[in-house]
Amino acid sequence: MNMNLRLDRSLMARAMQGRSPSRLRELDDFGSNPGGLKAWFYAPSSENPLPLVVALHGCTQTAGGYDTGTGWSELAEAHGFAVLLPEQQRANNPNLCFNWFEPGDARRRSGEPLSIAQMIDAMVGRHGVDGKRVFITGLSAGGAMTSNMLAAYPEKFAGGAILAGLPHGAASSMPEAFQQMRRYSPTAKSSGRSIREAASHDSEWPAVSIWHGTADTVVDMSNAEGILRQWQEVHGVGQEPTEQEVIDGHPRRGWRNNAGRLVIEEYRVLGMGHGAPLAVEGECGCGETGAFMLEAGISSTLHSARTWGLIDPAVKRAKTCAEPTRPLHSKSGSVRQVIEDALRTAGLMR
C-alpha cells in the first residue's frame, strides 16, 4: 500500500510538472553549467544527423509543462527531429524566469547562455544532432533569452523564433526589465550593434521569426517592433517587407536579403494576450491550452517547424499536419483586401 502511494505521488508530481516519462529524458553532465540550469530532451533513433529545436519556457513554467503546451516533442516524435528543453531553477530565480536581464546572462561564455550552449554541444556530441540544423525558440522571459542566445551564439543557430520576448540588450537590471516590458524604449544597448558586439561574429546570421499578440498587456508589443528593427539592422534589410500575407487569419510579413534568403518574418497575432499562440483543435491540432498557452487559431510551433524545414510532407496524420492553411480569401473581398484589412487591424497599415 505504501509503495502504491509513493508511486501515485510520483506520477502525480510528474503530471503536475507536465513531463512525459515516455518521451523526455534528463540531460546530465553537459558541462560546467555556470547558469545552474537543468535540461530535458527528446531524440528519436536515427541513422542520419537530427535537426534540433531548443525551446525555452516562460516565467512560472517548467520545461515539461512548456513542452506539453507547445507540442514540440509531440511534433518531433512524428517528424523525426530532436528537442532540447533547458529548465530554470528556483535557486536562480524564484519565479522560474530565465535571467535575460542580468549582464552575466546576456553575453557569450557566461551564465545561462553558456549553460545552454553546453547543452547544445552535448546533444551534438552524444545524441546524433546535426550542428548545422539547430534552432531556438522561447516565450516571454524565454523569448528574451532566445534573443540573448541568437546574439551571443549566432554561429550555433540556423534560425530562431521569439514569442512575446524583448530585444537583446533591452535591460541590464530587474527594474529596467519591468520598465521595458511595459513600454520598450530604444537605447544604444539594444541596437543591432549590441548583437554584433555580443557575438564578435562575422559569418552568416540566423534567420529570425517574431511572434507577438496585439493585446499583450504583460510584454508590450513595442518590444516586437524593437526586435524587428534590431534584426533589420543586423541583416541589412530595409523597413519595407518583401512579402506580406495573412496566414490562419493573422498578418505575416517577411524580409528577404539580396540573395533571396528569408531572414526575418513577423507574425502579429490579432487579439491575443501574453502567451504562445496555439491551434490545438481539429486535424492539425498541436499542443494543449493552459496558462500562457493560448488558443489563437495559429500554431507558432507548426509554422516555425515548417519555416525551418522540419516537417516531413510524407507524414499526414492528426496533430502532425504537413501543409499550412492560408485562408486569404473572404466571401466579400479579394486577397489584397483581406491582407490590407488584417494589416490595419494589427496597426501595420493606415
FIMAR-489582 format. One line per field, with one value per residue (C-alpha): chain; residue in one letter; x, y, z; residue number from 1. Coordinates in steps of 0.05 Angstrom, whole numbers. Layout:
BEGIN
chaine: (A:...)
residu: (A:...)
x: (X:...)
y: (Y:...)
z: (Z:...)
num: (NUM:...)
//
This chain:
BEGIN
chaine: (A:A:A:A:A:A:A:A:A:A:A:A:A:A:A:A:A:A:A:A:A:A:A:A:A:A:A:A:A:A:A:A:A:A:A:A:A:A:A:A:A:A:A:A:A:A:A:A:A:A:A:A:A:A:A:A:A:A:A:A:A:A:A:A:A:A:A:A:A:A:A:A:A:A:A:A:A:A:A:A:A:A:A:A:A:A:A:A:A:A:A:A:A:A:A:A:A:A:A:A:A:A:A:A:A:A:A:A:A:A:A:A:A:A:A:A:A:A:A:A:A:A:A:A:A:A:A:A:A:A:A:A:A:A:A:A:A:A:A:A:A:A:A:A:A:A:A:A:A:A:A:A:A:A:A:A:A:A:A:A:A:A:A:A:A:A:A:A:A:A:A:A:A:A:A:A:A:A:A:A:A:A:A:A:A:A:A:A:A:A:A:A:A:A:A:A:A:A:A:A:A:A:A:A:A:A:A:A:A:A:A:A:A:A:A:A:A:A:A:A:A:A:A:A:A:A:A:A:A:A:A:A:A:A:A:A:A:A:A:A:A:A:A:A:A:A:A:A:A:A:A:A:A:A:A:A:A:A:A:A:A:A:A:A:A:A:A:A:A:A:A:A:A:A:A:A:A:A:A:A:A:A:A:A:A:A:A:A:A:A:A:A:A:A:A:A:A:A:A:A:A:A:A:A:A:A:A:A:A:A:A:A:A:A:A:A:A:A:A:A:A:A:A:A:A:A:A:A:A:A:A:A:A:A:A:A:A:A:A:A:A:A:A:A:A:A:A:A:A:A)
residu: (M:N:M:N:L:R:L:D:R:S:L:M:A:R:A:M:Q:G:R:S:P:S:R:L:R:E:L:D:D:F:G:S:N:P:G:G:L:K:A:W:F:Y:A:P:S:S:E:N:P:L:P:L:V:V:A:L:H:G:C:T:Q:T:A:G:G:Y:D:T:G:T:G:W:S:E:L:A:E:A:H:G:F:A:V:L:L:P:E:Q:Q:R:A:N:N:P:N:L:C:F:N:W:F:E:P:G:D:A:R:R:R:S:G:E:P:L:S:I:A:Q:M:I:D:A:M:V:G:R:H:G:V:D:G:K:R:V:F:I:T:G:L:S:A:G:G:A:M:T:S:N:M:L:A:A:Y:P:E:K:F:A:G:G:A:I:L:A:G:L:P:H:G:A:A:S:S:M:P:E:A:F:Q:Q:M:R:R:Y:S:P:T:A:K:S:S:G:R:S:I:R:E:A:A:S:H:D:S:E:W:P:A:V:S:I:W:H:G:T:A:D:T:V:V:D:M:S:N:A:E:G:I:L:R:Q:W:Q:E:V:H:G:V:G:Q:E:P:T:E:Q:E:V:I:D:G:H:P:R:R:G:W:R:N:N:A:G:R:L:V:I:E:E:Y:R:V:L:G:M:G:H:G:A:P:L:A:V:E:G:E:C:G:C:G:E:T:G:A:F:M:L:E:A:G:I:S:S:T:L:H:S:A:R:T:W:G:L:I:D:P:A:V:K:R:A:K:T:C:A:E:P:T:R:P:L:H:S:K:S:G:S:V:R:Q:V:I:E:D:A:L:R:T:A:G:L:M:R)
x: (0:56:92:29:20:92:81:17:51:109:62:22:85:107:38:37:105:80:135:123:164:157:186:230:294:341:406:462:535:532:588:607:536:552:478:457:403:372:358:308:309:276:317:290:333:360:417:420:440:380:356:348:298:317:254:257:197:169:164:127:133:173:207:158:97:122:134:63:33:71:72:145:165:99:116:188:166:122:173:239:277:305:282:322:286:330:297:306:313:282:350:367:300:241:191:229:245:308:352:356:364:426:490:524:466:465:534:578:617:579:520:457:476:539:499:451:509:539:473:472:543:525:465:511:564:521:453:465:446:467:504:485:410:398:340:318:251:223:165:167:230:247:236:283:335:325:345:406:425:417:462:514:519:494:540:502:434:404:343:303:231:219:150:127:200:246:306:376:406:338:353:411:372:305:274:296:268:198:203:219:165:113:138:201:248:304:374:444:449:392:411:438:506:492:483:546:586:556:574:641:614:624:593:521:469:410:341:292:216:180:112:71:-2:-34:-70:-8:-10:50:103:82:81:131:183:166:179:246:266:247:288:347:349:334:398:438:413:419:348:301:240:190:175:189:127:63:3:-50:-39:-93:-126:-65:-18:52:107:174:241:289:360:393:407:333:341:284:320:263:189:139:71:22:-30:-94:-129:-82:-55:10:29:47:-2:-33:-82:-100:-166:-180:-139:-77:-83:-17:-4:-51:-80:-64:-32:3:-13:-67:-114:-106:-123:-50:6:74:101:76:93:163:175:152:196:256:243:228:161:163:109:101:74:0:-38:-74:-33:24:-4:47:13:-2:-70:-72:-143:-130:-199:-264:-333:-335:-264:-201:-136:-107:-167:-163:-88:-98:-155:-112:-53:-97:-123:-52:-32:14:-24:-68)
y: (0:49:30:45:111:131:111:151:213:205:201:260:302:286:303:369:386:368:318:258:200:163:220:270:249:289:311:300:321:371:416:465:494:563:582:525:501:433:404:355:326:281:249:194:137:155:135:207:270:301:374:403:453:487:510:559:564:628:650:603:547:482:451:393:438:482:421:396:463:478:406:408:337:311:342:318:246:249:283:256:314:326:375:405:440:478:490:546:531:569:577:622:657:648:655:607:663:659:717:750:820:803:826:759:722:763:751:697:648:667:646:617:627:586:531:528:527:469:431:440:415:354:339:345:301:247:245:250:323:360:422:460:450:477:524:561:588:615:650:715:711:650:694:747:693:669:740:733:666:688:748:713:648:662:610:555:571:567:604:627:646:698:694:755:770:830:855:836:889:919:917:906:902:877:946:964:898:914:984:957:905:960:1001:988:1048:1040:1051:1045:979:948:967:919:940:905:839:846:864:806:756:780:745:759:700:688:709:664:678:706:698:747:730:777:784:851:850:832:872:837:850:909:898:955:903:864:927:935:864:875:939:906:848:891:928:864:833:897:897:956:973:953:879:840:797:801:756:731:662:628:696:734:781:757:800:774:805:773:794:809:735:719:686:696:728:758:743:775:750:795:751:790:798:751:767:745:674:624:622:553:517:456:436:397:353:397:409:414:424:439:504:529:587:629:573:608:583:633:592:593:549:581:511:484:547:552:478:489:551:512:453:404:379:314:322:247:247:264:246:281:334:329:363:377:431:501:533:602:629:692:698:722:719:794:813:800:772:842:869:814:827:902:894:848:895:954:914:898:971:959:1000:1062)
z: (0:18:-47:-87:-51:-66:-139:-144:-115:-163:-223:-197:-188:-259:-286:-250:-279:-349:-362:-405:-375:-442:-484:-446:-411:-367:-399:-349:-347:-403:-378:-324:-325:-296:-301:-255:-304:-315:-384:-414:-484:-534:-590:-635:-660:-728:-774:-801:-763:-729:-731:-661:-632:-566:-531:-472:-424:-394:-322:-273:-324:-326:-386:-387:-380:-436:-480:-467:-482:-546:-570:-591:-572:-599:-666:-661:-650:-712:-758:-733:-701:-631:-578:-520:-463:-414:-347:-297:-222:-164:-133:-193:-200:-152:-209:-255:-305:-346:-322:-391:-360:-318:-354:-338:-370:-434:-462:-492:-448:-385:-342:-371:-444:-434:-399:-458:-507:-469:-472:-548:-553:-512:-558:-618:-587:-555:-588:-662:-672:-735:-710:-773:-763:-693:-680:-617:-593:-528:-495:-454:-410:-452:-514:-485:-471:-543:-564:-520:-549:-621:-605:-563:-602:-673:-703:-666:-697:-766:-741:-681:-662:-607:-576:-534:-520:-516:-556:-537:-492:-473:-398:-351:-285:-259:-252:-322:-347:-319:-348:-417:-413:-401:-460:-499:-504:-555:-529:-558:-519:-557:-628:-680:-655:-588:-624:-664:-602:-563:-617:-645:-706:-779:-816:-834:-783:-764:-792:-740:-731:-685:-655:-611:-592:-607:-539:-497:-431:-399:-452:-494:-570:-578:-559:-622:-661:-625:-642:-714:-721:-687:-735:-796:-779:-769:-834:-873:-900:-908:-867:-920:-923:-986:-974:-934:-928:-880:-850:-809:-803:-777:-815:-831:-861:-887:-906:-955:-966:-1033:-1042:-1035:-967:-917:-858:-817:-811:-764:-741:-705:-672:-673:-606:-569:-500:-469:-488:-541:-599:-609:-654:-614:-646:-709:-754:-749:-675:-636:-562:-503:-477:-407:-371:-425:-475:-516:-570:-627:-688:-709:-682:-673:-664:-730:-770:-741:-756:-828:-836:-811:-858:-801:-825:-866:-920:-922:-851:-853:-790:-734:-697:-747:-809:-863:-904:-877:-884:-914:-915:-955:-987:-958:-988:-999:-1015:-1055:-1028:-1026:-988:-936:-926:-920:-870:-827:-831:-810:-751:-730:-735:-793:-844:-843)
num: (1:2:3:4:5:6:7:8:9:10:11:12:13:14:15:16:17:18:19:20:21:22:23:24:25:26:27:28:29:30:31:32:33:34:35:36:37:38:39:40:41:42:43:44:45:46:47:48:49:50:51:52:53:54:55:56:57:58:59:60:61:62:63:64:65:66:67:68:69:70:71:72:73:74:75:76:77:78:79:80:81:82:83:84:85:86:87:88:89:90:91:92:93:94:95:96:97:98:99:100:101:102:103:104:105:106:107:108:109:110:111:112:113:114:115:116:117:118:119:120:121:122:123:124:125:126:127:128:129:130:131:132:133:134:135:136:137:138:139:140:141:142:143:144:145:146:147:148:149:150:151:152:153:154:155:156:157:158:159:160:161:162:163:164:165:166:167:168:169:170:171:172:173:174:175:176:177:178:179:180:181:182:183:184:185:186:187:188:189:190:191:192:193:194:195:196:197:198:199:200:201:202:203:204:205:206:207:208:209:210:211:212:213:214:215:216:217:218:219:220:221:222:223:224:225:226:227:228:229:230:231:232:233:234:235:236:237:238:239:240:241:242:243:244:245:246:247:248:249:250:251:252:253:254:255:256:257:258:259:260:261:262:263:264:265:266:267:268:269:270:271:272:273:274:275:276:277:278:279:280:281:282:283:284:285:286:287:288:289:290:291:292:293:294:295:296:297:298:299:300:301:302:303:304:305:306:307:308:309:310:311:312:313:314:315:316:317:318:319:320:321:322:323:324:325:326:327:328:329:330:331:332:333:334:335:336:337:338:339:340:341:342:343:344:345:346:347:348:349:350)
//
